[in-house]
């Protein structure tokens, strides 16, 4: 699972990544500074849940920023410093979510030929 989030963690200024299912179960968590225990992580999801149905949000604080992205696969939270490139984080999140999507069943070529 770490391989999927490695690109996000390598971006300069990214301090941590947390990924939840839509029901709030943590799937992945990694922080470059310090360590968060399970109680702290549930608080992160509560913050994301307070945003309602917003698909994407960026919260700016005095010493950093928090990027929140919701999709059908889950909820992604990226903890960033104040100088992290948000555009790069968004692009990497797009790529990440496309990799998490389940491939749709492909119907065969028979649909093009009528009997």
N, C-alpha and C positions, 0 to 999 in steps of 0.2 A: 504494500500500500504506500510505503514511503516513496517509491519510485514515481508515483503519480503526482505527488506534491513536491518533489525535489526541485523542480524548476521555480516554483513559487518561493521556496526557502532560499534559493540562490540569488534572488533579486536583492540588490543593495538596499538596505533600509527595512527589509522585512524581518520582524522580530519573532513572529510565530504564525502558525496556521492551525485552525481547528475546523474539522468537518463533522457535521451532524446529519443524521437521518431527519426526515421531516417530523418524526415523532419525538425528536430530542435526544436520541441515543448517540453518544460520541463514537465516531468511527475512526477518526485519526486526530492526533494532537501532537504538535511538536513546537517547542519554543527554543530560540537560540540563546536567550538569556533567562536564567532562573528556571524554576520548575513550578508547575501548577498541579495541584492535586484534583481529585474527582469533584470535590465540592466547588472549587473555583470554576471548573469547566461547565458545570450545570448553570452557573450564573451567566456565563457567556451566551448560552442558548436562550436564557430568559431575556437577555438584552435584545437578541435578534427577534424574539417573539414579540417584543414590544413595538417593533416596527410595522406590525400588521402584515398586509399583503404586499408591501414594497418589494420589488424584485431586486433592487440594488440600492445601497446606501453607503455613504462615506461620512463617518462621524469624525469631527476634528476636535482634538483636545489640546491642552497646553503643551504636553510633551510627546504627542504622537497622534496617529490616526487609526481608525478601525474601518476596514472595508468589509461590508456584509453583502453577500450575494445568495439569493434564494433561487432554486430551480426545482424541477421535478425529481431530481436525484437527491437533493438534500440542501443543507445550508452551509455555506462556506464563510468563515470569518478569518480575515487576515489582519494581524496586528502589525502596524508599520510605524516607523519613525516619521518625523515631520518632513524629511526630504526624500522619501521613497517615491519612485516614479509610478503614479497611479495608473497611467495609461498602460504601462508594462504589466502591472498587476491585473488589470482588466483583461488584457489580451491573453495572458497566461491562464486566467480563470476560464475564459471562453474555450481555450484548447483543452483544459482539464475536464470541463463538463462534457465536451464532445467525446472525450475518451471514456467517460463514465456511463454514457448512454448505452442502453442495450440495443443491439442491432435489430432492426425490424425483419420479420420473416419476408423473404422474397418469394413472390409467386412465380411459378415457372413460365416458360415460353408458351405453354398451351393456351394462355389467355388471349393470345394474338390470333389464334386459329379457331374459327367457329366450325361446328359440325353441321 
